[in-house]
Amino acid sequence: MAIKTGDAIPSVKIMQASAEGPREVDPATLLGTGTAVLFGVPGAFTPTCSAKHLPGFVQQAAALRAKGAETIACVAVNDAFVMQAWGRDQGVEDQVIMLADGSAAFIKALGMEQDLTARGLGMRAQRFALVVKNGRVTYVGVEEPGAFGVSSAETVLAQL
């Protein structure tokens, strides 16, 4: 079942690149205090993700923070090295935390998985965005296949 408004962020270990190499991160801890934005993408370096989704959150990071978002994070079913490289390629710097869910365990715990095996991609995340306040979801925006709107940075900004 997909996560919904009022639900807690599940505690599932995922990875984040660091100077010392990949390190475990618990999204429930990362997103558990204050106001946070988490958005999920089907894959790093994919067309809409690279042209619109991630760049929108980088461009709107200051506005999101001005409205209270203390944490802005992106998650994809990729490894930490790919997420780090994509973040570098997109000029993310410290604007967005890049999270890797290589086994899709967190995405499955959210109920946001989609099977793109027929397209050669395997299990991936749906395109989505969540607003989280003190560990509880206050907004869920899940895109229909091929759509981009309810998970955009501009839409999330209006939810804060």
N, C-alpha and C positions, 0 to 999 in steps of 0.2 A: 504494500500500500504506500502511496506517495505521501511524503511529509506534507502537513497542512498547518494552517495558522494555529498557534497555541502549542504545537509540538516542540519538544526539546531537540536540539541538535544531537545526533547519535555520537557516542564515543567509539570511534574506530580509528586505529592507527593508519595514518597516511604519511607521505614523505614530503620534505621540503629540501631543496638544495641549500647548502651553506658552504662557507669557505673551507670547512673541514670535510666536506662530502655530504651525501644525503643524511638527513636526520629525521627521526620520527616526530610527528606532530599529531596531537589529538584535537580534531576540530571542535569538540565539545568544550575544551579548555580555551582554545584560540578564540572562539566566538562566544564564550560564556559570560563575558563581562562587558557591560556597556552596549553600545550599538555597533553592529557589524553588518557588512554586506558580503554575501557569498554568491558568486555566479559560476555556473558550470557551462562548459563548452564540449561539443563532441570531440574536438581534438586540436592540439597545438598545430599551428602552421596551416590549418584548413582555411578555405576562402572566407566565409563569413566571420569566423572567429578572429582571423587576422586583419580583415578589412574594416570590421564594424564593432564586434563585441568587445574584445580586449581594448582596442584603441579608445572606445567610448568611455570606458572606466578610467583609463589613464588621463584622458582629457578632462573628465568631470571629477577627478579625485579631490581637488581643492573644494569644489562646490559640495560634494558629498560630505567631506569633513566639516565644512562650515555648517551643515545641517545636522551634524552630530555623529556621523559614521567615524568611529575610531579605528576600525579595521575594515579593509577592503581586500578580499581574497578571491582568487580564481582557481578552480579545480578542473582537472581533466583526467581522463583515463590514459595517461602517459607516464613515463618515468621521470624522476626528478631532474635528470640531465637534460631531457627534452624540454621540460618546463622552464628550466634555467636558461637554456639557449633561446627559447621563444621569447621569454621575458627580455633578454638582452636585445634580441632582434627588434622587438617592439618598443624599446626604450622605456621599459617599465620603471627601472631604478627602484626607489622605495615607495612608489605609489600604490602598487598592488602586490600582495603576497601570492606567489605562484606555488600551488599545491599539486602534488602528483599522487594519483590514486591508481597506480599501475594494475592492480588486480580488480579494480572496480568495487572493492568491498564497501567503501564509504558511499559511493553512488548507489549501490544496491540497498544499503541501509536507509538512504533517503527515499528510495523507491523511484529514482530518476534515471534508471538504466534504459538503454534501448539497444536492440540487437541489430547491428549494421554489418553482420557477417556477409550478407549477400553483396555488399558494396566493398568487401575486402577490408573492413575496419574492425570486425569483431564486436565485442560488447563495449559500448561507449555511454557517455552521459547524454541525456537530453539537454537541449539548450534551456537554461533556467536561471533565475535569480531569486535570492532570498534576502529579506531584511530580518535581522535577528537582534532582539533586545534582551540582554541578560540571559542568553542561552535559549530563549523561546522565539519561535518564528512568528513574525507579525505580518509578513508579506510573502507570497509565493507567486512567482510568474513563470509559467512553463509554456514554452513555445510549441505551437503545432509544427509538424514537419515542414521544413522549408521557410518558416516564418521568422521574423525578427522584429520584436516590438515590446512585448510584456517583460522581457528580460534585459532591455537596453538600460544603459546608465541613466538616460533621461527619464525613463519610466520609474526606475528605482529612486531617483532623486525626488520625484513627486510623492513617493511613499514615506519619506523620512519626516 
